[in-house]
Amino acid sequence: MRSYTTKLTVAALAAATALSLAACGPDNPDTPAGTGGATGAAPAQTGAPQTGATPGATAGGAAGGSAAAPSGAAGGTGTAGAAGGGAGAGAVPAAATSVKVGQSATVDFADKTSKVATKLEVTVTGVEAGSAQDFTAAKISIVGLEGRTPMYVSYTIKNLGDASLSFTAPDSKLVLFDTTGKKGVNVLTAATPLPKCTGAKFQGVAKGAEVKGCTIISTPGNTPAAVGYTDLADPLKLQASWTK
């Protein structure tokens, strides 16, 4: 009897042990849920800081991702605003000499290709708005003039130096700015000169000689703010400027 009781006790202990092991086994749903909960909790916590950090990243201009787009857009708007804001007094570069249209200014001119270096007396004598019809009437292509206004800048250039002006174009240094501060684009019509605005010929212009001509510069608008003559070393600077 005692032996039978002992066997029942051993069997009960074995069953209890088996149940305990089964409870800790990999197939028990409690264990994966706990493990999965811990594993799942990590992405949830990782995701939470990312969500919270998005406004900060956008405000800080974080690189990459869609958050950078608003920052870039804001920068572009700011840049445009700066250009627009400076279009009044500060849009046209300051010049060493500022005169009125009809007055002369002395500038330096150099052409490395032609090996010419001299001083010039430049006088802008007029600025007139033209039209695309002027080109079509003269059978000149208006490609590149769409939505733009050709401005006719008349000038007189006198050679003050000893070097002869040959195989060069000192009038190409003339630039024009409109009232928004935008720099115009030079229009070349050498193959078929425009009767209303024809460039001067500089072949053999010796010391003391002067020539008269006209250069075409197109702008987005039709109100010029100033004409300038660029600097030798820095084309963004002006040696002289002319205003009405």
NUPABA-203827 format. One record per residue: y, z negated, x of N, C-alpha, C in turn; residue in one letter. Coordinates in steps of 0.05 Angstrom, whole numbers, padded with zeros to 5 digits, always signed. Layout:
N
YZXYZXYZXa;...
***
This chain:
244
-00024+00000+00017+00000+00000+00000+00025+00000+00017m;+00023-00017+00038+00046-00018+00056+00049+00009+00070r;+00028+00022+00077+00030+00048+00091+00042+00069+00072s;+00035+00067+00046+00046+00086+00027+00076+00082+00024y;+00084+00057+00023+00113+00051+00021+00128+00060+00045t;+00117+00057+00068+00130+00066+00093+00134+00095+00093t;+00113+00109+00082+00115+00139+00082+00138+00147+00063k;+00140+00134+00040+00162+00140+00021+00189+00135+00034l;+00191+00113+00049+00217+00107+00062+00224+00128+00082t;+00205+00136+00098+00210+00157+00119+00218+00183+00105v;+00204+00189+00083+00210+00214+00069+00238+00213+00057a;+00246+00190+00047+00273+00187+00036+00294+00190+00057a;+00289+00178+00080+00308+00181+00103+00310+00209+00112l;+00288+00224+00113+00288+00252+00121+00304+00269+00102a;+00300+00263+00076+00315+00278+00056+00345+00273+00058a;+00352+00248+00062+00380+00241+00065+00393+00255+00089a;+00377+00255+00111+00387+00268+00135+00391+00298+00130t;+00372+00310+00116+00374+00339+00110+00398+00345+00093a;+00403+00327+00073+00426+00331+00056+00452+00329+00072l;+00453+00309+00090+00476+00306+00107+00482+00330+00124s;+00460+00341+00136+00463+00365+00153+00472+00389+00137l;+00461+00390+00112+00469+00413+00096+00499+00411+00088a;+00508+00387+00084+00537+00384+00078+00555+00392+00100a;+00546+00391+00125+00562+00399+00148+00556+00427+00157c;+00538+00440+00144+00530+00467+00153+00551+00488+00147g;+00548+00512+00159+00567+00534+00156+00568+00546+00129p;+00547+00542+00112+00547+00554+00085+00560+00536+00065d;+00567+00512+00073+00580+00494+00053+00608+00503+00048n;+00616+00507+00023+00643+00517+00017+00666+00499+00026p;+00661+00473+00028+00682+00455+00036+00691+00460+00065d;+00672+00466+00082+00679+00469+00111+00695+00495+00115t;+00688+00519+00105+00705+00543+00109+00732+00540+00096p;+00732+00527+00073+00758+00523+00060+00777+00507+00078a;+00765+00486+00090+00782+00470+00108+00790+00486+00132g;+00771+00500+00144+00777+00516+00167+00796+00539+00160t;+00789+00552+00137+00807+00574+00128+00834+00564+00121g;+00835+00540+00109+00861+00529+00102+00878+00525+00127g;+00865+00514+00148+00880+00510+00173+00888+00536+00185a;+00869+00556+00185+00875+00582+00196+00897+00596+00179t;+00893+00594+00153+00913+00606+00135+00940+00592+00136g;+00940+00567+00142+00965+00552+00143+00982+00562+00166a;+00969+00570+00188+00985+00579+00211+01002+00603+00205a;+00990+00625+00193+01007+00648+00186+01028+00641+00166p;+01021+00623+00147+01041+00615+00128+01065+00602+00141a;+01059+00585+00161+01081+00571+00175+01096+00591+00193q;+01080+00609+00205+01092+00629+00223+01111+00647+00207t;+01101+00655+00183+01117+00672+00166+01142+00658+00156g;+01140+00632+00150+01163+00617+00140+01186+00617+00159a;+01183+00612+00185+01205+00613+00204+01217+00641+00205p;+01199+00662+00204+01209+00689+00206+01228+00695+00182q;+01219+00686+00158+01235+00691+00135+01262+00676+00137t;+01260+00652+00147+01284+00636+00150+01302+00647+00172g;+01289+00660+00193+01305+00669+00216+01318+00696+00211a;+01310+00710+00189+01321+00737+00185+01351+00737+00183t;+01363+00720+00166+01393+00720+00166+01405+00715+00192p;+01393+00696+00207+01405+00690+00234+01402+00714+00252g;+01379+00727+00251+01374+00750+00268+01393+00772+00261a;+01398+00776+00235+01416+00797+00227+01445+00790+00236t;+01452+00765+00232+01479+00757+00240+01482+00759+00270a;+01461+00753+00285+01463+00753+00314+01459+00781+00325g;+01453+00801+00308+01450+00828+00318+01425+00831+00333g;+01402+00820+00322+01377+00822+00336+01369+00851+00339a;+01358+00858+00362+01350+00886+00366+01324+00891+00353a;+01320+00916+00344+01295+00924+00332+01293+00916+00303g;+01276+00931+00287+01272+00925+00260+01295+00933+00242g;+01291+00930+00216+01311+00938+00198+01336+00920+00199s;+01333+00896+00210+01356+00878+00211+01378+00889+00228a;+01370+00907+00247+01391+00918+00265+01408+00938+00252a;+01398+00951+00230+01413+00972+00217+01440+00962+00206a;+01440+00939+00191+01466+00930+00182+01486+00924+00204p;+01474+00913+00227+01492+00907+00249+01504+00932+00260s;+01487+00953+00263+01497+00979+00274+01517+00991+00255g;+01511+00989+00229+01530+01001+00210+01557+00987+00211a;+01555+00961+00214+01581+00946+00216+01596+00954+00241a;+01581+00958+00263+01594+00966+00288+01608+00993+00285g;+01593+01012+00271+01604+01038+00268+01630+01037+00251g;+01629+01020+00231+01653+01017+00214+01676+01006+00230t;+01669+00986+00247+01690+00974+00263+01702+00994+00283g;+01685+01010+00294+01695+01030+00313+01713+01050+00299t;+01704+01059+00276+01721+01077+00261+01747+01064+00253a;+01746+01039+00246+01770+01025+00238+01789+01022+00262g;+01778+01018+00286+01795+01015+00310+01809+01041+00315a;+01794+01064+00312+01807+01090+00316+01828+01095+00296a;+01822+01088+00271+01842+01093+00250+01866+01075+00253g;+01860+01050+00261+01882+01031+00264+01900+01038+00287g;+01890+01051+00307+01907+01058+00330+01920+01085+00327g;+01916+01098+00303+01925+01125+00300+01956+01127+00298a;+01969+01104+00293+01998+01105+00291+02012+01109+00318g;+02020+01086+00330+02035+01088+00355+02016+01090+00379a;+01992+01079+00377+01975+01078+00401+01955+01100+00403g;+01953+01119+00384+01932+01139+00385+01937+01159+00408a;+01961+01168+00411+01968+01187+00432+01971+01173+00458v;+01956+01181+00479+01958+01168+00505+01987+01167+00515p;+01993+01145+00528+02020+01143+00540+02023+01163+00563a;+02047+01175+00565+02052+01195+00585+02073+01184+00605a;+02071+01195+00630+02090+01187+00650+02118+01196+00643a;+02119+01219+00629+02145+01230+00620+02143+01237+00591t;+02160+01227+00574+02160+01233+00546+02187+01245+00539s;+02186+01270+00528+02210+01284+00521+02207+01296+00493v;+02228+01308+00484+02228+01322+00458+02221+01351+00461k;+02210+01363+00440+02205+01391+00440+02231+01407+00447v;+02229+01425+00466+02253+01439+00474+02263+01429+00501g;+02254+01406+00510+02262+01395+00536+02239+01399+00556q;+02247+01399+00581+02227+01405+00602+02217+01379+00616s;+02194+01382+00628+02182+01360+00643+02168+01371+00668a;+02170+01357+00690+02157+01366+00714+02129+01354+00717t;+02109+01371+00722+02081+01362+00724+02068+01374+00749v;+02046+01362+00757+02030+01373+00778+02008+01390+00767d;+02002+01412+00781+01980+01429+00772+01963+01437+00796f;+01936+01436+00792+01918+01444+00813+01894+01458+00801a;+01885+01479+00815+01861+01494+00806+01844+01497+00831d;+01822+01481+00832+01804+01482+00856+01791+01509+00859k;+01784+01522+00837+01771+01548+00839+01789+01568+00852t;+01814+01569+00843+01833+01588+00854+01847+01578+00879s;+01842+01553+00886+01854+01539+00909+01885+01540+00907k;+01894+01532+00883+01923+01532+00878+01931+01503+00871v;+01953+01494+00884+01964+01468+00878+01994+01471+00880a;+02008+01463+00858+02037+01467+00857+02049+01448+00836t;+02075+01448+00834+02089+01434+00813+02100+01454+00793k;+02100+01445+00768+02109+01463+00747+02131+01449+00730l;+02149+01465+00720+02168+01455+00700+02159+01467+00674e;+02149+01449+00657+02137+01457+00631+02156+01450+00608v;+02161+01469+00591+02177+01463+00567+02162+01472+00542t;+02156+01454+00525+02144+01461+00499+02167+01468+00480v;+02167+01493+00472+02190+01503+00457+02186+01503+00427t;+02161+01499+00418+02156+01499+00389+02127+01493+00383g;+02122+01482+00359+02095+01477+00349+02095+01486+00319v;+02078+01506+00313+02078+01517+00286+02049+01518+00276e;+02046+01511+00251+02019+01513+00238+02013+01541+00230a;+01989+01551+00237+01981+01577+00230+01960+01576+00208g;+01944+01597+00205+01923+01597+00184+01900+01615+00193s;+01878+01612+00179+01855+01629+00185+01861+01658+00179a;+01878+01663+00160+01885+01690+00152+01898+01705+00175q;+01912+01690+00193+01924+01703+00216+01902+01716+00234d;+01879+01702+00235+01857+01712+00251+01843+01735+00238f;+01837+01733+00212+01823+01754+00198+01840+01780+00198t;+01866+01776+00195+01884+01800+00195+01883+01814+00222a;+01879+01799+00244+01878+01810+00270+01849+01817+00278a;+01831+01814+00259+01802+01820+00263+01790+01802+00285k;+01798+01777+00284+01787+01757+00303+01770+01738+00288i;+01747+01731+00299+01728+01713+00285+01741+01686+00281s;+01734+01674+00257+01744+01648+00251+01722+01627+00253i;+01701+01634+00267+01679+01615+00271+01689+01591+00287v;+01685+01567+00276+01695+01543+00290+01722+01534+00278g;+01734+01550+00261+01759+01542+00249+01756+01533+00220l;+01731+01532+00210+01727+01524+00183+01737+01495+00179e;+01755+01492+00159+01765+01465+00153+01786+01455+00173g;+01795+01472+00191+01814+01464+00212+01839+01481+00210r;+01860+01472+00222+01886+01486+00222+01893+01495+00251t;+01897+01521+00255+01905+01529+00282+01935+01523+00286p;+01941+01510+00307+01969+01503+00313+01978+01521+00337m;+02001+01533+00334+02012+01551+00355+02032+01536+00371y;+02025+01531+00396+02043+01515+00414+02056+01535+00434v;+02082+01539+00430+02097+01557+00447+02108+01542+00472s;+02109+01555+00495+02117+01542+00519+02131+01561+00539y;+02145+01548+00557+02155+01562+00581+02146+01547+00605t;+02135+01561+00624+02125+01548+00649+02138+01561+00673i;+02151+01544+00689+02164+01554+00713+02150+01543+00738k;+02145+01560+00757+02132+01551+00782+02153+01540+00801n;+02150+01514+00808+02169+01501+00826+02158+01500+00855l;+02132+01505+00859+02120+01503+00885+02119+01529+00900g;+02109+01527+00925+02107+01551+00942+02082+01568+00935d;+02061+01555+00924+02037+01570+00918+02041+01588+00894a;+02031+01613+00896+02033+01632+00874+02012+01626+00853s;+02020+01628+00828+02001+01624+00806+01986+01650+00800l;+01962+01652+00811+01946+01676+00807+01917+01667+00801s;+01905+01682+00782+01877+01676+00774+01873+01647+00765f;+01892+01638+00750+01891+01611+00740+01905+01609+00713t;+01903+01586+00700+01914+01583+00673+01926+01556+00669a;+01950+01551+00679+01962+01524+00676+01967+01516+00647p;+01968+01536+00629+01972+01529+00600+01947+01516+00588d;+01924+01518+00602+01900+01505+00591+01901+01475+00592s;+01920+01464+00606+01923+01435+00608+01939+01423+00585k;+01950+01441+00568+01964+01432+00544+01945+01422+00523l;+01950+01399+00511+01934+01388+00490+01952+01380+00467v;+01939+01376+00444+01954+01368+00420+01940+01347+00404l;+01955+01327+00394+01944+01306+00378+01956+01307+00351f;+01939+01303+00330+01950+01302+00303+01958+01273+00296d;+01968+01269+00272+01978+01243+00264+01957+01222+00261t;+01931+01230+00261+01909+01210+00259+01900+01202+00287t;+01912+01214+00308+01905+01208+00335+01882+01225+00346g;+01873+01245+00330+01851+01262+00340+01862+01284+00358k;+01847+01289+00379+01855+01310+00398+01845+01337+00388k;+01862+01357+00389+01855+01384+00380+01836+01398+00399g;+01826+01421+00390+01807+01437+00405+01821+01464+00412v;+01821+01470+00438+01834+01496+00446+01818+01519+00435n;+01832+01539+00425+01820+01563+00414+01825+01586+00433v;+01804+01599+00443+01807+01620+00462+01805+01647+00448l;+01825+01664+00452+01825+01691+00440+01833+01711+00461t;+01823+01707+00485+01831+01725+00507+01821+01754+00503a;+01797+01757+00491+01787+01784+00487+01804+01800+00468a;+01813+01787+00447+01830+01799+00427+01853+01780+00421t;+01875+01783+00436+01898+01764+00432+01908+01764+00404p;+01916+01740+00394+01928+01738+00368+01957+01745+00370l;+01966+01764+00354+01995+01773+00356+02014+01750+00352p;+02008+01731+00334+02026+01709+00329+02027+01687+00351k;+02007+01688+00368+02006+01668+00390+01990+01679+00413c;+02004+01690+00432+01991+01703+00455+01998+01688+00481t;+01977+01682+00496+01981+01667+00521+01996+01683+00542g;+02009+01669+00561+02023+01682+00582+02004+01692+00604a;+02014+01711+00619+01999+01721+00642+02010+01709+00667k;+01993+01696+00683+02002+01681+00706+01997+01695+00732f;+01990+01720+00732+01984+01735+00756+02009+01739+00773q;+02009+01727+00797+02031+01732+00816+02057+01718+00808g;+02055+01695+00795+02079+01680+00788+02087+01663+00812v;+02107+01673+00827+02115+01660+00852+02135+01638+00847a;+02143+01625+00868+02162+01603+00866+02188+01612+00853k;+02196+01596+00833+02221+01602+00819+02217+01619+00794g;+02194+01632+00792+02189+01650+00769+02179+01634+00745a;+02185+01644+00722+02175+01630+00698+02164+01650+00678e;+02146+01640+00661+02133+01657+00641+02134+01642+00614v;+02133+01658+00593+02132+01647+00566+02107+01655+00552k;+02096+01637+00536+02071+01644+00522+02066+01624+00499g;+02042+01626+00489+02034+01609+00466+02005+01604+00468c;+01997+01579+00463+01969+01572+00463+01961+01561+00436t;+01936+01566+00428+01926+01558+00401+01908+01534+00404i;+01914+01513+00388+01898+01489+00388+01893+01482+00359i;+01868+01479+00351+01861+01473+00323+01858+01443+00319s;+01866+01434+00296+01864+01405+00289+01852+01402+00261t;+01842+01379+00254+01831+01374+00227+01853+01374+00206p;+01877+01366+00214+01900+01365+00196+01920+01386+00201g;+01943+01384+00190+01964+01404+00195+01991+01392+00203n;+01990+01367+00211+02014+01353+00220+02011+01344+00249t;+02022+01357+00268+02020+01349+00296+02037+01325+00302p;+02026+01307+00320+02041+01284+00328+02054+01288+00355a;+02040+01300+00373+02051+01304+00400+02035+01326+00415a;+02048+01338+00433+02035+01357+00452+02036+01343+00479v;+02015+01346+00495+02014+01333+00521+02005+01352+00543g;+02009+01344+00567+01999+01358+00591+01982+01338+00606y;+01957+01345+00609+01938+01325+00620+01942+01319+00649t;+01932+01296+00657+01933+01286+00684+01913+01301+00701d;+01918+01304+00727+01899+01319+00745+01873+01304+00748l;+01874+01278+00752+01850+01263+00758+01836+01254+00733a;+01850+01248+00712+01838+01237+00687+01849+01252+00663d;+01832+01269+00651+01840+01286+00628+01847+01269+00603p;+01840+01243+00604+01847+01226+00581+01875+01215+00583l;+01888+01220+00606+01915+01211+00610+01934+01235+00609k;+01960+01230+00605+01979+01251+00603+02001+01248+00625l;+02008+01270+00637+02031+01270+00655+02057+01272+00639q;+02056+01287+00617+02080+01290+00600+02072+01294+00571a;+02090+01287+00553+02085+01291+00525+02111+01300+00511s;+02107+01316+00490+02130+01326+00475+02127+01319+00445w;+02147+01309+00433+02147+01303+00405+02172+01315+00392t;+02171+01318+00366+02194+01330+00352+02216+01309+00349k;
***
